[in-house]
Amino acid sequence: MSPGPQQYQQSFNDSYTALILQEVEELYNKLTTELTNIVIAAAAIMESSLPPANNNIQKLNYQNDTSQPEIYNKDQE
């Protein structure tokens, strides 16, 4: 007994679904790789454009009983 039209249709649908899934996975991998490379390149550009680290950075310290900040400079120690 030969397969009927429904069995051929199901086989076609399964093959077509597998093909679409494969194409989507390839596109996803390509786009993910491109986006990752763009982010890495942007981060490298941003890092290279930052000024050098300064050991004399002022910090704001808040006292417990007031909302006024006290300027802390490491050089004052």
C-alpha positions in Angstrom: 0.0 0.0 0.0 1.4 3.4 -1.0 1.4 6.4 1.2 -1.6 8.7 0.8 -1.6 12.5 0.1 -1.8 13.4 3.8 1.4 11.5 4.4 3.2 13.2 1.6 1.9 16.6 2.8 3.1 15.8 6.4 6.5 14.8 5.0 6.7 18.0 3.0 5.7 20.1 6.0 8.3 18.4 8.2 11.1 19.0 5.6 10.1 22.6 5.1 9.9 23.2 8.8 13.4 21.7 9.2 14.8 23.9 6.4 13.3 27.1 7.9 14.6 26.2 11.3 18.1 25.7 9.9 18.0 29.0 8.1 16.7 30.8 11.2 19.5 29.3 13.3 22.2 30.4 10.8 20.7 33.9 10.7 20.6 34.1 14.5 24.2 33.0 14.8 25.3 35.5 12.2 23.5 38.4 13.8 24.6 37.4 17.3 28.2 37.3 16.2 27.9 40.7 14.4 26.3 42.3 17.4 28.9 40.9 19.8 31.7 42.2 17.6 30.1 45.7 17.4 29.7 45.8 21.2 33.3 44.7 21.8 34.6 47.3 19.3 32.5 50.1 20.9 33.8 49.1 24.3 37.4 49.2 23.1 36.9 52.6 21.6 35.3 54.0 24.8 38.0 52.5 26.9 40.8 54.0 24.7 39.1 57.5 24.9 38.9 57.6 28.7 41.4 59.8 30.5 44.1 58.0 32.5 43.3 57.0 36.0 43.8 59.7 38.6 44.8 58.7 42.1 43.7 62.1 43.4 40.0 61.6 42.7 37.8 63.4 45.2 35.1 61.3 46.9 31.9 62.5 48.5 31.4 61.2 52.0 28.0 61.8 53.6 27.9 62.3 57.4 25.3 60.3 59.4 23.5 63.3 60.9 23.4 65.7 57.9 22.6 65.7 54.2 25.5 68.0 53.4 28.3 66.1 51.7 31.8 66.4 53.0 34.6 66.6 50.3 37.2 64.0 50.9 40.6 64.3 49.2 43.1 61.5 49.5 46.0 64.0 49.6 44.7 65.5 52.9 45.6 62.3 54.9 
